Amino acid sequence: MRQKRTQNMVIIAIFTALLLLEIFIPNLGNIHLFPGLPAITTIPLTVAVFANLQSYQFSFWFGALWGLLSLLMAYLAPGDLVTVILFQNPLIAVLPRALAGLSAGIIAKKSGYIYQFLSGALASLMNTGLVILLASVFYQNNSTLLNHLKAGPSASLFIILISSLALNGILELIFSAVLTPLLVTPLKQILIKKK
């Protein structure tokens, strides 16, 4: 029991350190490919791998930590105007990421390659989808954001965000879904041998 608790603490510490590196080192966790648009994030992969190694409750809090760090970075070092407008809202910064951790953790309770694949895909999809949905709800009539995205005042923010983030979301989903089982399988084997 004590060894398992120590092992869990070490996993949490390592993944928290990894998350901090991804958040604070430019182009490690958030890769800016297109000027003016939000970065492509690799962090859902980290969340999905963590979710496969820990319980869904820990995964929820790990996702929430990611959201709080995103909120902090939106104030300290925003990469673009869209990031400033969207991620300085605590609900948009934290809720999608916390739910990405929770949903990946729930799927990861089942064992198998397909569930690992799905947990990676769901972490990415939940993050991107909820950010788009919440941003559309909160900022539908925000002229600054619509002007920055080169849209008229009558344009639908939901459609604009879907079209501008579609490439990001697809790349993130493929990246997380494919790599999650490739990382989780050997990590679980190592953790089983350590018992």
Secondary structure by P-SEA (a helix, b strand, c coil): caaaaaaaaaaaaaaaaaaaaaaccccccccccccccccccaaaaaaaaaaaaccaaaaaaaaaaaaaaaaaaaacccccaaaaacccccccccaaaaaaaaaaaaaaccccaaaaaaaaaaaaaaaaaaaaaaaaacccccaaaaaaacccccccaaaaaaaaaaaaaaaaaaaaaaaaaaaaaaaaaaaaaac
